[in-house]
């Protein structure tokens, strides 16, 4: 591994471990210890009249009238001195242990070895997973509206510091933040408000199980680095701060009770970690540049403990601690941001994950290890590589709100997963309503198309700031659950069959090849199936057992639908016996 990430400092203060000061003004912070940062510059900044006239957010998604930002007793340098040495020592010892495990194990920490791992069949059979998008950003629950494309409220903590340019999809972030939260409100001021008062893991997993999901991937650590578990390598987690609860343990236990597979989502890079280098300079994986140290940037490190080597002393130890403590079934990497895979520790983590589970259970890892080289991925083939060059060492490809399905080459098929929500939003967005949320019919059709092209759907469920599921999302989940209870045979454990999906029909087949399924999305009284039934067999509507008459037609079958099916508002599935 190239050590480009080494010898950087990140430091911070923790509200619980270090005792918060009483509420104080922003000017007090700037004058006394210059933390949190940007206070002085932002408090004096004027919002241009040319910026968008943002609406006032509902009360639950804007600054409480009585709330004053909390400050911390120790500054960055002090927290570094207090916690840094012990954390570094522990991290180095843990990394050495990981290297030893991988050295004697079947799976090595290199691309060639990891590339040999096969995606487990349970993942290919599962078809539907739930992506729990929830974190500090959910307190604000906002992103600028877009006519098309995804919106990312879960990037609020970064984008709240800039208004961007008028041609940007993020235009007006800062002015919105100032209006609804105040110029003195910094990123980590959301932490005391993140109380998880409405979060009930047991209830949520029951809903997800009713929806027909087979695996759950919570946002355990997003790009800001705030952890939803009791992490030994940062104070910035839900046990030391915020709700003082091990959210991940609650989710993992609830998944086990519902027999749902459990995933570890984690961002390999973080927006601001490491921050301060020994030479006083600042650098970060995502920046791609070095900056002069400034106290105005100190807000970005709140709650973090200083390390000298981000990968070996923080990232890898933090990840394997999670693996050992919670025994996930999936590693879902994110935040690779065009950083070479060899520099991010992903190979180390994945190899350890494979090795500790070898002979015990089958596990899966996605493809977001970091950027690969053309030689690493040339043999993988497929149109997708022309769009996105990743290491492609995962058990399955991942995509978000994109068009991966249209890029899948059936001749060089590799398991894949589409990530999207019922709306355009990645993260809860208080602006979501029926106008920009998929109907149940649209959602089922989208899901069927994904499965027909050989993919799983990792459906975003965006919890609000206190951990409640919005009613509009809950309704869609229960609708898909009802539909799957009738037509699950056409979805679960199926495989691809050409022509995959058309505008009107999505096709799947059983694993044994004895049956095909036609999921009719846009029914008409008379339709043509592209799949030819076995001679003398019957085409059957799965839910009712109703038989559908057919005749041979151009290698397929011409069918006449009864009136009830021809006018169906929801998609339905037909079973076709194959030759």
Buried (B, 14 or more C-beta within 10 A) or exposed (E): BEEBBBBBBBBBBBBBBBEBBEEBBBEEBBEEBBBBBBBBEBBEEEBEEEBBEBEEBEEEBBBEEEBBBBBBBBBBBBBBEBBBEEBBEBBBEBBEEBBEBBEEBEBBBBBEBBBEBEBBEBBBBBBBBBBBBBBBBBBBBBBBEBEEEBBBBBBBBBBBBBBBEEEEEBBBBBBBBBBBBBBBBBBBBBBBBBBBEEBBBEEBBBBBBBBBBBBBBBBBBBBBBBBBBBBBBBBBBBBBBBBEBBBBBBBBBBBEEBEBBBBBBBBBBBBBBBBBBEEEEBBBBBEEEEEEBEBBBBBBBBBBBBBBBBBBBBBBBBBBBBBEBBBBBBBBBBBBBEBBBBBBBBBBBBBBBBBBBEEEEBBBBBBBBBBBEEEBBEEBBBEBBEEBBBBBBBBBBBBBBBEBBEBBEEEEBBBBBBBBBBBBBBBBBBBBEEEBBBBBBBBBBBBBBBBBBBBBBBBBBBBBBBBBBBEEBBEBBBBBBBBBEBBBBBBBBBBBBEEBBBEBBBBBBBEEEEBBBBBBBEBBEEBBBBBBBEEEBEBBBBEEEBEBEBEEEEEBBBBBBBEEBBEBEBBBBBBBBBE
